[in-house]
Amino acid sequence: MYGPEYPDAVWSADFMLDALACGRSFYTFNIIDDFNREIVNIEVDTSITSQRLVRIFEQIRQERTLPQVLRTDNGPEFLGEAFTQWAKANGMAIRTSNPARPTRAWRDSVALRQGFRSAFRADIRTKLFACHGQALPNALSIPKVTTPFIS
């Protein structure tokens, strides 16, 4: 796998889908710096569009340098006109996977994201329960959390 030589050169981004105990689905949009595996950003909502990705990256750009390369899958959010034009205008190349012919680098990147997903789910669930002063019961049950984006 190509390893960037410094932070903020190459980031990987992907979505995760999960559900609350009540059954309502939500997405997390996760961005990881491939150099040091730093979590750059996690955005949580019930829907995240191509236009929303532009807003997310604009917010990130206020605090740090955008990467030269963003590794993603072939999801419509990443390939939407709003995001692809914005990325091009801001000097960020989008490198998507080819599901029919995965490269070694992409397989390694997928393994990295899958490891992140497992660790993220375990960590966030533990923190949610700790925040609400409850013991962690079954790993599959998540309490309903009232937030601005989930009612």
Phi and psi in degrees as GROMACS dihedral restraints (atoms count N, CA, C in turn):
[ dihedral_restraints ]
;  ai    aj    ak    al  type     phi  dphi    fc
    3     4     5     6     1   -62.7    20    10
    4     5     6     7     1   125.9    20    10
    6     7     8     9     1  -108.2    20    10
    7     8     9    10     1   120.1    20    10
    9    10    11    12     1   -62.8    20    10
   10    11    12    13     1   152.3    20    10
   12    13    14    15     1   -95.1    20    10
   13    14    15    16     1    -4.2    20    10
   15    16    17    18     1  -157.8    20    10
   16    17    18    19     1   160.3    20    10
   18    19    20    21     1   -62.7    20    10
   19    20    21    22     1   155.4    20    10
   21    22    23    24     1    63.9    20    10
   22    23    24    25     1    21.3    20    10
   24    25    26    27     1   -91.6    20    10
   25    26    27    28     1   -45.6    20    10
   27    28    29    30     1  -135.3    20    10
   28    29    30    31     1   126.4    20    10
   30    31    32    33     1  -118.2    20    10
   31    32    33    34     1   152.2    20    10
   33    34    35    36     1  -112.9    20    10
   34    35    36    37     1   142.0    20    10
   36    37    38    39     1  -135.0    20    10
   37    38    39    40     1   142.8    20    10
   39    40    41    42     1  -159.7    20    10
   40    41    42    43     1   163.1    20    10
   42    43    44    45     1  -104.8    20    10
   43    44    45    46     1   148.4    20    10
   45    46    47    48     1  -125.5    20    10
   46    47    48    49     1   142.2    20    10
   48    49    50    51     1  -111.6    20    10
   49    50    51    52     1   134.4    20    10
   51    52    53    54     1  -144.5    20    10
   52    53    54    55     1   179.5    20    10
   54    55    56    57     1  -141.9    20    10
   55    56    57    58     1   149.5    20    10
   57    58    59    60     1   -78.4    20    10
   58    59    60    61     1   168.5    20    10
   60    61    62    63     1   -59.1    20    10
   61    62    63    64     1   -29.9    20    10
   63    64    65    66     1   -75.7    20    10
   64    65    66    67     1    -6.9    20    10
   66    67    68    69     1    99.2    20    10
   67    68    69    70     1    -9.6    20    10
   69    70    71    72     1   -70.9    20    10
   70    71    72    73     1   128.0    20    10
   72    73    74    75     1   -82.9    20    10
   73    74    75    76     1   151.5    20    10
   75    76    77    78     1  -147.6    20    10
   76    77    78    79     1   158.3    20    10
   78    79    80    81     1  -112.4    20    10
   79    80    81    82     1   148.8    20    10
   81    82    83    84     1  -117.9    20    10
   82    83    84    85     1   133.8    20    10
   84    85    86    87     1  -105.4    20    10
   85    86    87    88     1   116.4    20    10
   87    88    89    90     1  -114.4    20    10
   88    89    90    91     1   133.4    20    10
   90    91    92    93     1  -122.5    20    10
   91    92    93    94     1   127.7    20    10
   93    94    95    96     1  -123.5    20    10
   94    95    96    97     1   136.4    20    10
   96    97    98    99     1   -79.0    20    10
   97    98    99   100     1   119.7    20    10
   99   100   101   102     1   -68.7    20    10
  100   101   102   103     1   -19.7    20    10
  102   103   104   105     1   -70.7    20    10
  103   104   105   106     1   -50.5    20    10
  105   106   107   108     1  -122.7    20    10
  106   107   108   109     1     6.9    20    10
  108   109   110   111     1    61.2    20    10
  109   110   111   112     1    24.5    20    10
  111   112   113   114     1   -69.5    20    10
  112   113   114   115     1   139.2    20    10
  114   115   116   117     1   -81.1    20    10
  115   116   117   118     1   111.9    20    10
  117   118   119   120     1   -76.6    20    10
  118   119   120   121     1   -42.7    20    10
  120   121   122   123     1  -162.5    20    10
  121   122   123   124     1   147.0    20    10
  123   124   125   126     1  -132.3    20    10
  124   125   126   127     1   122.2    20    10
  126   127   128   129     1  -113.5    20    10
  127   128   129   130     1   133.9    20    10
  129   130   131   132     1  -123.2    20    10
  130   131   132   133     1   130.8    20    10
  132   133   134   135     1  -168.0    20    10
  133   134   135   136     1   172.4    20    10
  135   136   137   138     1   -82.8    20    10
  136   137   138   139     1   -14.3    20    10
  138   139   140   141     1  -155.6    20    10
  139   140   141   142     1   134.2    20    10
  141   142   143   144     1  -134.4    20    10
  142   143   144   145     1   113.7    20    10
  144   145   146   147     1   -99.3    20    10
  145   146   147   148     1   176.8    20    10
  147   148   149   150     1   -60.9    20    10
  148   149   150   151     1   -40.5    20    10
  150   151   152   153     1   -65.2    20    10
  151   152   153   154     1   -36.6    20    10
  153   154   155   156     1   -65.5    20    10
  154   155   156   157     1   -37.0    20    10
  156   157   158   159     1   -59.8    20    10
  157   158   159   160     1   -39.5    20    10
  159   160   161   162     1   -59.1    20    10
  160   161   162   163     1   -47.0    20    10
  162   163   164   165     1   -62.8    20    10
  163   164   165   166     1   -39.8    20    10
  165   166   167   168     1   -62.1    20    10
  166   167   168   169     1   -47.8    20    10
  168   169   170   171     1   -70.3    20    10
  169   170   171   172     1   -30.2    20    10
  171   172   173   174     1   -63.7    20    10
  172   173   174   175     1   -41.3    20    10
  174   175   176   177     1   -64.4    20    10
  175   176   177   178     1   -43.5    20    10
  177   178   179   180     1   -61.8    20    10
  178   179   180   181     1   -40.8    20    10
  180   181   182   183     1   -62.1    20    10
  181   182   183   184     1   -23.8    20    10
  183   184   185   186     1   -68.3    20    10
  184   185   186   187     1   -23.4    20    10
  186   187   188   189     1  -110.5    20    10
  187   188   189   190     1   -20.3    20    10
  189   190   191   192     1  -158.4    20    10
  190   191   192   193     1   169.9    20    10
  192   193   194   195     1   -73.9    20    10
  193   194   195   196     1   137.6    20    10
  195   196   197   198     1   -75.1    20    10
  196   197   198   199     1   155.6    20    10
  198   199   200   201     1   -74.2    20    10
  199   200   201   202     1   161.7    20    10
  201   202   203   204     1   -75.3    20    10
  202   203   204   205     1   -32.5    20    10
  204   205   206   207     1  -132.5    20    10
  205   206   207   208     1   136.0    20    10
  207   208   209   210     1  -118.5    20    10
  208   209   210   211     1   118.2    20    10
  210   211   212   213     1   -90.0    20    10
  211   212   213   214     1   129.9    20    10
  213   214   215   216     1  -142.9    20    10
  214   215   216   217     1   176.4    20    10
  216   217   218   219     1   -92.0    20    10
  217   218   219   220     1  -167.0    20    10
  219   220   221   222     1   -95.0    20    10
  220   221   222   223     1    28.3    20    10
  222   223   224   225     1   -64.3    20    10
  223   224   225   226     1   149.6    20    10
  225   226   227   228     1   -62.1    20    10
  226   227   228   229     1   -26.9    20    10
  228   229   230   231     1   -64.5    20    10
  229   230   231   232     1   -40.1    20    10
  231   232   233   234     1   -77.3    20    10
  232   233   234   235     1   -26.5    20    10
  234   235   236   237     1   -99.3    20    10
  235   236   237   238     1    -0.5    20    10
  237   238   239   240     1   -63.1    20    10
  238   239   240   241     1   147.1    20    10
  240   241   242   243     1   -58.0    20    10
  241   242   243   244     1   -41.0    20    10
  243   244   245   246     1   -59.0    20    10
  244   245   246   247     1   -47.0    20    10
  246   247   248   249     1   -74.7    20    10
  247   248   249   250     1   -42.4    20    10
  249   250   251   252     1   -65.2    20    10
  250   251   252   253     1   -39.5    20    10
  252   253   254   255     1   -67.1    20    10
  253   254   255   256     1   -41.4    20    10
  255   256   257   258     1   -62.9    20    10
  256   257   258   259     1   -45.9    20    10
  258   259   260   261     1   -60.2    20    10
  259   260   261   262     1   -44.5    20    10
  261   262   263   264     1   -62.2    20    10
  262   263   264   265     1   -44.4    20    10
  264   265   266   267     1   -65.0    20    10
  265   266   267   268     1   -23.3    20    10
  267   268   269   270     1  -105.2    20    10
  268   269   270   271     1    14.1    20    10
  270   271   272   273     1    71.8    20    10
  271   272   273   274     1    24.3    20    10
  273   274   275   276     1  -110.7    20    10
  274   275   276   277     1   111.7    20    10
  276   277   278   279     1   -78.5    20    10
  277   278   279   280     1   136.5    20    10
  279   280   281   282     1  -101.9    20    10
  280   281   282   283     1   120.8    20    10
  282   283   284   285     1  -110.4    20    10
  283   284   285   286     1   112.6    20    10
  285   286   287   288     1  -101.7    20    10
  286   287   288   289     1   158.0    20    10
  288   289   290   291     1   -79.4    20    10
  289   290   291   292     1   158.9    20    10
  291   292   293   294     1  -115.2    20    10
  292   293   294   295     1   100.1    20    10
  294   295   296   297     1   -56.7    20    10
  295   296   297   298     1   -28.5    20    10
  297   298   299   300     1   -74.2    20    10
  298   299   300   301     1   -28.4    20    10
  300   301   302   303     1  -138.7    20    10
  301   302   303   304     1    72.9    20    10
  303   304   305   306     1   -66.6    20    10
  304   305   306   307     1   140.7    20    10
  306   307   308   309     1   -91.2    20    10
  307   308   309   310     1   165.6    20    10
  309   310   311   312     1   -59.5    20    10
  310   311   312   313     1   -43.0    20    10
  312   313   314   315     1   -59.7    20    10
  313   314   315   316     1   -42.0    20    10
  315   316   317   318     1   -69.6    20    10
  316   317   318   319     1   -38.7    20    10
  318   319   320   321     1   -60.5    20    10
  319   320   321   322     1   -42.3    20    10
  321   322   323   324     1   -63.4    20    10
  322   323   324   325     1   -40.0    20    10
  324   325   326   327     1   -64.8    20    10
  325   326   327   328     1   -39.5    20    10
  327   328   329   330     1   -63.2    20    10
  328   329   330   331     1   -42.8    20    10
  330   331   332   333     1   -61.1    20    10
  331   332   333   334     1   -40.3    20    10
  333   334   335   336     1   -62.0    20    10
  334   335   336   337     1   -45.4    20    10
  336   337   338   339     1   -66.2    20    10
  337   338   339   340     1   -39.1    20    10
  339   340   341   342     1   -65.7    20    10
  340   341   342   343     1   -38.8    20    10
  342   343   344   345     1   -63.5    20    10
  343   344   345   346     1   -40.3    20    10
  345   346   347   348     1   -62.4    20    10
  346   347   348   349     1   -44.1    20    10
  348   349   350   351     1   -57.6    20    10
  349   350   351   352     1   -47.7    20    10
  351   352   353   354     1   -61.9    20    10
  352   353   354   355     1   -47.3    20    10
  354   355   356   357     1   -65.2    20    10
  355   356   357   358     1   -40.7    20    10
  357   358   359   360     1   -62.3    20    10
  358   359   360   361     1   -48.6    20    10
  360   361   362   363     1   -60.6    20    10
  361   362   363   364     1   -45.3    20    10
  363   364   365   366     1   -63.0    20    10
  364   365   366   367     1   -43.9    20    10
  366   367   368   369     1   -67.7    20    10
  367   368   369   370     1   -47.1    20    10
  369   370   371   372     1   -66.9    20    10
  370   371   372   373     1   -38.4    20    10
  372   373   374   375     1   -65.5    20    10
  373   374   375   376     1   -43.2    20    10
  375   376   377   378     1   -61.5    20    10
  376   377   378   379     1   -43.2    20    10
  378   379   380   381     1   -68.8    20    10
  379   380   381   382     1   -36.5    20    10
  381   382   383   384     1   -61.6    20    10
  382   383   384   385     1   -45.3    20    10
  384   385   386   387     1   -68.4    20    10
  385   386   387   388     1   -40.2    20    10
  387   388   389   390     1   -63.0    20    10
  388   389   390   391     1   -40.0    20    10
  390   391   392   393     1   -62.6    20    10
  391   392   393   394     1   -34.3    20    10
  393   394   395   396     1   -96.9    20    10
  394   395   396   397     1     7.1    20    10
  396   397   398   399     1    67.5    20    10
  397   398   399   400     1    30.9    20    10
  399   400   401   402     1  -116.7    20    10
  400   401   402   403     1   152.7    20    10
  402   403   404   405     1   -75.3    20    10
  403   404   405   406     1   152.4    20    10
  405   406   407   408     1   -80.6    20    10
  406   407   408   409     1   108.9    20    10
  408   409   410   411     1   -80.2    20    10
  409   410   411   412     1  -127.4    20    10
  411   412   413   414     1   -65.7    20    10
  412   413   414   415     1   133.3    20    10
  414   415   416   417     1   -62.6    20    10
  415   416   417   418     1   -17.7    20    10
  417   418   419   420     1   -89.1    20    10
  418   419   420   421     1   -12.7    20    10
  420   421   422   423     1  -100.9    20    10
  421   422   423   424     1   132.4    20    10
  423   424   425   426     1  -121.2    20    10
  424   425   426   427     1   135.7    20    10
  426   427   428   429     1   -69.9    20    10
  427   428   429   430     1   153.9    20    10
  429   430   431   432     1   -74.2    20    10
  430   431   432   433     1   123.1    20    10
  432   433   434   435     1  -111.1    20    10
  433   434   435   436     1   125.6    20    10
  435   436   437   438     1   -85.9    20    10
  436   437   438   439     1   117.5    20    10
  438   439   440   441     1  -133.4    20    10
  439   440   441   442     1   169.8    20    10
  441   442   443   444     1   -59.6    20    10
  442   443   444   445     1   -26.7    20    10
  444   445   446   447     1  -100.9    20    10
  445   446   447   448     1   -11.0    20    10
  447   448   449   450     1  -128.2    20    10
  448   449   450   451     1   117.4    20    10
